[in-house]
Amino acid sequence: MKKDREFQDKVFFITGAAGVIGKVIADLLLSKGANVAAFSRSIDMTVKNEWRIDSYPGELIPLVGNITDFDEVNSAINNIN
C-alpha cells in the first residue's frame, strides 16, 4: 500500500476542525488518502482553500455544528456520504 493512500476509503470525523490542531490533524489525514469530515462551529468553504485540498488524495467534507448539541452532531454524521 502506498504511504499517500494509507487511509484510503476511511472516514475520520474531526471536531474543532477550524482550529489549528484540527487543521493539522485533517491535513495529515487528507494527505494519507482519508476522507475527513471536518466538524466545527465556524468552518466554511474558505477552509478548503487554506488546506489546498486539490493536492490531496482524500476528500474534505466541511460540516457546521456545535459538538455539545446532540442533534447537530447526529445531523452532521448523517450528512457524511
C-alpha positions in Angstrom: 0.0 0.0 0.0 1.3 3.4 -0.9 2.0 5.7 2.0 -0.1 8.5 0.5 -3.1 6.1 0.3 -2.7 4.6 3.8 -6.2 5.6 4.9 -8.0 5.4 1.5 -11.7 4.5 1.9 -11.7 5.5 5.6 -13.7 8.5 7.0 -12.4 10.4 10.0 -14.7 12.8 12.0 -12.6 15.7 13.3 -14.1 18.1 15.8 -12.8 21.6 16.2 -11.6 21.4 12.6 -11.4 25.2 12.2 -8.8 25.5 14.9 -5.1 25.0 14.5 -4.9 21.5 15.9 -7.9 20.3 13.9 -6.5 21.7 10.7 -3.1 19.9 11.3 -4.9 16.6 12.0 -7.2 17.0 9.0 -4.2 18.0 6.8 -2.3 14.8 7.8 -5.2 12.5 7.3 -6.1 14.1 3.9 -2.5 13.7 2.7 -2.8 9.9 3.6 -5.9 9.5 1.4 -8.5 9.7 4.2 -11.9 11.3 3.7 -12.2 13.9 6.5 -15.5 15.1 7.9 -14.3 18.4 9.4 -16.8 19.5 12.1 -16.7 23.0 13.6 -18.9 25.9 14.7 -17.2 28.2 12.2 -15.9 26.1 9.3 -16.7 27.3 5.8 -15.6 26.9 2.3 -12.5 29.1 2.8 -11.1 26.4 4.9 -10.9 24.2 1.8 -8.7 26.8 0.1 -6.4 27.0 3.2 -5.9 23.3 3.2 -5.0 23.1 -0.6 -7.3 20.1 -0.9 -6.8 19.8 -4.6 -3.4 18.4 -3.9 -4.7 15.7 -1.6 -5.9 12.2 -2.4 -8.6 12.4 0.3 -11.8 14.4 0.4 -12.7 17.2 2.8 -16.3 17.2 4.0 -16.9 20.5 5.9 -19.7 20.3 8.5 -21.0 23.1 10.7 -22.3 22.5 14.2 -21.8 22.6 17.9 -20.3 19.5 19.4 -22.3 20.0 22.6 -25.6 19.7 20.7 -26.5 16.1 20.2 -29.0 16.8 17.3 -26.4 18.8 15.4 -23.8 16.1 15.8 -26.3 13.4 14.7 -27.3 15.6 11.7 -23.7 16.1 10.7 -22.9 12.3 10.9 -26.0 11.6 8.8 -24.7 14.0 6.1 -21.5 12.2 5.6 -21.7 10.2 2.4 
